[in-house]
Amino acid sequence: MAKNIPIEEMDSFCDHLFRALDRADLLPLRLSEPAHSFEKYGRTLASLLERYDQVEAAFDEWETRTLRQMKNAFRRDEVYPHFQLLRNWLVENRIMFEDEGRKDNLNHFKRSLYGRLYTWLYPRRKLAMAYADIYRGDAAQFELEILEKQFRSTTQNTMEALPGVNDQAVYDAQAYVLMKKAYYKRNKDAQAASENENDEQGEIDHV
């Protein structure tokens, strides 16, 4: 018997979760990284939602654990609002993970986590690399004012060639380039990443 999974709400939950993790620099830089690198924080949250009867208790423990994993602790205040948006979403939609459908919803989330996250991340990393491919080695092009002005026009061809690209995805990619500018603006590293990412071009079809 098919389970009545609230897909629209699950999509929204995942979007909030993935964005919070991405802003905290806790998602893979490269699409070729192993599945565990994509899934570990989401699976930890699912385990805590299974353990606790209230989403607040599960989230608060997960948030504390997760923020400790940030490589740059000085950015915690910057990313905290995204975690609060996720917490607020869970509180407003607590029925998903507290009511009788809780087990089915969590099982669906865990089964679909890798595919959902890969699909979410794919256009964002491709857009980031498209920008870096053009401007690597030119540090000035990775500053906030210039990024905001030319990111969309620079990546327009890539945007049109990618599935699932909306305004939010473009903004997420731009924010990621700004956060990782020390990496992307380095000529040799960006070139190596670009070659590896090109090998991943067809993998989205398998998700």
C-alpha positions, 0 to 999 in steps of 0.5 A, a space after each residue: 500500500 502506498 504511503 501518503 507522504 506529503 511531498 510538497 512539504 518534504 521538498 520545502 523541508 529539504 530546501 531549508 535543510 540543504 540551504 542551512 548546511 550549504 551556508 555553513 560550508 558543510 556540503 561537498 564542494 565536488 559532486 564526485 564525493 562519496 554519498 556519506 559526505 552528502 548524507 551525514 548531517 541529514 541522517 543525524 537529524 533524522 535519527 534525532 527526530 526519531 529519538 525525541 517526541 518534540 521537534 524542538 528537542 531534536 533540532 536543538 541538539 542537532 544544531 549544536 552538534 552541526 555548528 560545531 563542525 563548521 571549519 570557520 567558527 567565526 561565521 556561525 553568527 552569519 549562518 545562524 539565521 538559516 538554521 533558525 529558519 529551518 527550526 521555525 519550519 519544523 515547529 510550524 510543520 511539526 505534524 510531519 515528524 510528531 504525528 502518526 505519519 512520522 515513521 513513514 515520513 522519516 523513512 522516505 526522507 532517509 531513502 530519498 536524501 542522497 538523490 534529493 541533495 544531489 539534485 539540489 546541489 548539482 545546478 548550484 555547483 555547476 553555476 559556481 564552477 562556470 563563474 570560476 572557470 571564466 575568472 579564476 586567477 582574477 581575485 577582484 572578480 570574486 568580491 561581493 559588489 562585482 559578484 552581485 553585478 555580474 554573476 547572473 550574466 556571466 553564468 547565463 549560458 550555464 543556467 539555460 543548460 541546467 535542469 532545475 535552475 530558479 532565482 534561488 538556486 542562482 543566489 545560492 550559487 553566488 553566495 557559495 562562490 563568495 564564501 569559497 572565493 579563496 578556493 575558486 579564485 586560485 587558478 590551479 585548484 579551480 582548473 583541477 576542480 573543473 576537470 573533475 566536475 566535467 566528469 560528473 556532467 551526466 550523473 544527474 540522469 542517475 538520480 
